[in-house]
Amino acid sequence: MASTTETGHAKNIANQMNLNAIIAGFGLAYNPSNPLLKLTTMQAQYTDCNAKQGVVNEQNGSFKPLVNTRVLEFKPVPGLVRKVRNMAKSSGANDLWYKDVNTSVAKLLGDRAEKAVATPDDPAGTSSSQLSFDNMTNNFQLLVEVLSNEPMYAPAETDVNIVGLTAKHAAMNTVNNAVKLGRMPYNNAIIFRNKALYAKDTGLVDVCAAAKNYIRGVYGFKSAEFKLVSGLRFTQLATV
């Protein structure tokens, strides 16, 4: 997965603004043949990248509350299904039905029937985990279906009766889908920003590095002009 800190993206953009200002001070002496290194081109690039970073920030502001809402909605589930399991055990229904309930509850709690075994495709041995939001939503619905088919499961408590559990599943499904839908514009904004900053040769980072090299070539490594720009760092997107 490609990633770098949000501070890193902003720093790259801010450093191009600083580089552009320094280049502007060179006047006509800064005259690269590469059109990408022309001051007007770099100024336009800064404006574009800064705008794209702004869109990422806006989308992040819209997306993170959806993520937080989902976390809060799912947080009570383990305690809730433990209560359901106890209610089911005390309902008087047959043992085979209770075993089905317990199986569903175990999945929602992330319990394993046996210890996970690492494989080349799954070194951590986590492939049997049922704790993704999608899996939890699906397994919660399966639990409600099992409970609904046993007439003896009829607790008076509203949080664990069929009506309450059905409503809980609907709420889980709603917030989970909201995150899926909200993720797309956020991810797209990141993609557009990353292409503008990190595309090979034409992205902000490579253009600014080339501009620094041009200044070094024109004025020399020990020149006062190169010293003005040598401390400006442009960090390429890390791949992890």
C-alpha positions in Angstrom: 0.0 0.0 0.0 1.3 3.4 -0.9 1.2 5.9 1.9 2.9 8.9 3.5 1.8 11.2 6.3 -0.7 14.0 5.6 2.0 16.3 7.1 4.3 15.0 4.4 2.0 15.9 1.5 1.4 19.4 2.9 5.1 19.9 3.5 5.9 19.0 -0.2 3.3 21.5 -1.4 4.5 24.2 1.0 8.1 23.7 0.0 7.2 24.1 -3.7 5.7 27.5 -2.8 9.0 28.4 -1.1 11.0 27.1 -4.1 8.9 29.1 -6.5 9.4 32.3 -4.5 13.2 31.7 -4.5 13.2 31.1 -8.2 11.2 34.2 -8.8 14.0 36.1 -7.1 16.5 34.8 -9.6 14.8 36.7 -12.4 15.9 36.0 -16.0 18.9 34.1 -14.8 16.6 31.1 -14.1 15.9 30.0 -17.7 15.6 26.1 -18.0 14.9 24.5 -21.3 12.6 21.9 -19.7 9.1 23.5 -19.9 8.1 21.7 -16.7 10.7 23.7 -14.8 9.5 27.1 -16.1 8.4 29.3 -13.2 4.9 29.9 -14.6 4.4 26.1 -15.0 5.6 25.4 -11.4 3.4 28.2 -10.1 0.4 26.6 -11.8 1.4 23.2 -10.5 1.5 24.6 -6.9 -1.9 26.0 -7.3 -3.3 22.7 -8.6 -1.6 20.6 -6.0 -2.7 22.9 -3.2 -6.3 22.8 -4.4 -6.2 19.0 -4.6 -4.9 18.7 -1.1 -7.7 21.0 0.0 -10.2 18.6 -1.5 -8.6 15.7 0.4 -8.9 17.7 3.6 -12.6 18.4 2.9 -13.4 14.8 2.1 -11.5 13.6 5.1 -13.6 15.9 7.2 -16.8 14.3 5.8 -15.5 10.7 5.9 -14.0 10.5 9.4 -17.4 11.1 11.2 -18.9 8.2 9.2 -16.1 6.0 10.4 -16.5 7.2 14.0 -20.2 6.6 13.9 -19.7 3.1 12.7 -17.2 2.4 15.5 -19.6 3.6 18.1 -22.5 1.6 16.6 -20.5 -1.6 16.6 -18.8 -1.1 20.0 -21.7 -2.5 22.1 -22.1 -5.7 19.9 -19.8 -8.0 21.9 -21.6 -7.2 25.2 -25.0 -7.4 23.5 -24.4 -10.8 22.0 -23.1 -12.2 25.3 -26.4 -11.1 26.8 -28.3 -12.8 24.0 -26.3 -16.0 24.6 -27.3 -16.0 28.3 -30.9 -15.3 27.4 -30.9 -18.1 24.9 -29.4 -20.5 27.4 -32.1 -19.7 30.0 -34.9 -19.9 27.5 -35.6 -23.6 27.9 -35.1 -24.3 24.2 -33.3 -27.4 23.0 -29.6 -27.8 23.1 -29.1 -28.1 19.4 -30.7 -24.7 18.8 -28.6 -23.2 21.6 -25.5 -24.7 19.9 -26.4 -22.8 16.8 -26.9 -19.6 18.8 -23.5 -20.1 20.5 -21.8 -20.6 17.1 -23.2 -17.3 15.8 -22.2 -15.5 19.0 -18.7 -17.0 18.9 -18.2 -15.6 15.4 -19.3 -12.2 16.5 -16.8 -12.3 19.5 -14.0 -13.6 17.3 -13.7 -16.8 19.1 -12.1 -19.8 17.3 -13.1 -23.4 17.3 -9.4 -24.1 17.2 -6.1 -22.2 17.1 -5.3 -20.4 13.9 -2.5 -22.0 11.8 -0.2 -19.8 9.8 0.0 -20.5 6.1 2.1 -18.9 3.3 -1.0 -16.9 2.2 -1.9 -16.0 5.7 1.3 -15.8 7.9 -0.6 -14.4 10.9 -3.1 -17.2 10.8 -6.0 -14.8 10.8 -8.1 -16.0 7.9 -10.9 -17.3 10.1 -11.5 -14.0 11.7 -15.1 -12.9 11.6 -14.6 -9.4 12.9 -14.6 -7.3 9.8 -17.6 -4.9 9.8 -19.1 -6.7 6.8 -18.8 -10.1 8.5 -20.1 -8.8 11.8 -23.1 -7.3 10.1 -23.8 -10.6 8.3 -23.2 -12.8 11.3 -25.5 -10.6 13.4 -28.3 -11.0 10.9 -27.7 -14.8 11.0 -28.0 -14.7 14.8 -31.3 -12.9 14.6 -32.6 -15.4 12.1 -31.7 -18.3 14.4 -33.3 -16.6 17.4 -36.4 -15.7 15.4 -37.1 -19.4 14.6 -37.3 -20.4 18.2 -40.7 -19.5 19.9 -39.2 -20.1 23.3 -36.8 -17.3 22.8 -39.0 -14.4 24.0 -37.1 -12.1 26.4 -38.9 -9.1 27.8 -35.8 -7.0 27.6 -36.1 -4.7 24.5 -32.4 -4.7 23.6 -32.3 -8.5 23.2 -35.8 -9.4 21.9 -36.3 -10.0 18.2 -37.6 -6.5 17.5 -34.7 -4.8 19.3 -32.1 -7.0 17.6 -33.6 -6.5 14.2 -33.4 -2.8 14.7 -29.8 -3.1 15.9 -28.9 -5.0 12.7 -30.6 -2.4 10.6 -28.5 0.3 12.3 -25.3 -1.6 11.8 -26.1 -2.1 8.2 -26.8 1.5 7.7 -23.6 2.9 9.2 -21.5 0.2 7.5 -22.9 1.1 4.1 -22.5 4.8 4.8 -18.7 4.2 5.3 -18.5 2.3 2.0 -20.2 5.1 0.1 -18.3 7.8 1.8 -15.0 6.2 1.2 -15.2 6.5 -2.6 -15.0 10.3 -2.9 -12.3 10.4 -0.2 -10.2 7.7 -1.9 -10.7 9.4 -5.3 -9.5 12.7 -3.8 -6.4 11.0 -2.5 -5.7 9.4 -5.9 -6.0 12.7 -7.7 -3.7 14.4 -5.1 -1.1 11.7 -5.3 -0.9 11.7 -9.0 -0.4 15.5 -9.0 2.4 15.2 -6.4 4.1 11.9 -7.2 3.7 11.1 -10.8 7.1 10.1 -12.3 8.8 13.1 -13.9 5.7 15.3 -14.1 4.6 15.3 -10.4 5.5 18.1 -8.0 8.2 16.1 -6.2 10.1 15.1 -9.3 9.7 18.6 -10.9 11.0 20.3 -7.8 13.9 18.0 -7.5 14.8 18.7 -11.2 14.5 22.4 -10.6 16.9 22.1 -7.7 19.3 20.2 -9.9 19.1 22.9 -12.6 19.9 25.6 -10.0 22.8 23.6 -8.8 24.0 23.2 -12.4 23.7 26.9 -13.2 25.1 28.4 -10.0 27.3 25.6 -8.6 27.0 23.4 -5.5 28.7 25.9 -3.2 26.8 28.9 -4.5 24.7 31.1 -2.3 21.8 30.5 -4.8 21.9 26.8 -4.4 22.1 27.1 -0.6 18.8 28.9 -0.7 17.1 25.8 -2.1 19.2 22.9 -0.9 17.4 22.6 2.4 14.0 22.3 0.7 13.0 18.6 0.9 10.6 16.9 -1.4 9.7 13.4 -0.2 8.5 10.8 -2.7 5.5 8.7 -1.8 6.6 5.7 0.3 5.6 2.2 -0.7 5.0 -0.1 2.3 
